[in-house]
Amino acid sequence: MALLHKLRSVGIGGKLPNMIKGMYDAPKIAFRIGNEVSKTTEYLCGVRQGCPASPILFDFFINDIFKGVRGVRVPGLTSRIPGLLFADYAVLLAESSADLQDALDTITEWSDTWEMAVNASKCEIITISGELTTDMTLESQKVDSTDQYTYLGYIMNSKWDESGTIKNNKNKVRKAIYAAYSFLRRSDVLTALKIKFINLVLMPIGCYGVETFGMREAR
């Protein structure tokens, strides 16, 4: 079982691997549509849906996906950064077309080794201050280029500016204010409660990604 191998490779031993092995011994799945429930059937891949342990187990499984990726240099850091990883969202970082293809080949090799499939149609490439000199492929599938991509709600573009995210935040805040307008104008609601609502609900929406654009006029 690949998952158990991954757990042991990071030093997890004792009774835990055996417990996890028991959880995944002949797992079954059923589907419900309305009030109708299908017959159970075995499934032989993936983590258990709805299980609290599944996100953590998946993190252990995918954590070494960037192993062997050269990555990029970041001023102030001694180690190169191969990419960004959050759950099953991944961003590869490369300094040239050749490095990018090498990184994609590394991901392909990792996927083949661990019997994972990558949907290249959901992947895109953003080029910063340069152009691709050749087509990029992932698992023998062409990866398209784009000028803009949304990663975890943050809009990135080839100009490497924050205008898209700032505009998106502004629109979301406007919608949230409209939705909460009747609440905010009620005279029987304490002002302190309204202030808390603004600080805890509206401000986080408007400040999403603020670490990258700070207190600027555009914001």
Secondary structure, DSSP 8 states (H G I E B T S, - for coil): -HHHHHHHHTT--TTHHHHHHHHTSS-EE--EETTEE---EE--SS--TT-TTHHHHHHHHHTTTTTT---B--TT-SS-B-EEEETTEEEE--SSHHHHHHHHHHHHHHHHHTT----GGG-EE--SSS--SS-EEETTEEEEE-SEEEETTEEEETT--SHHHHHHHHHHHHHHHHHHHHHHT-TTS-HHHHHHHIIIIIHHHHTTTHHHH-S-S--
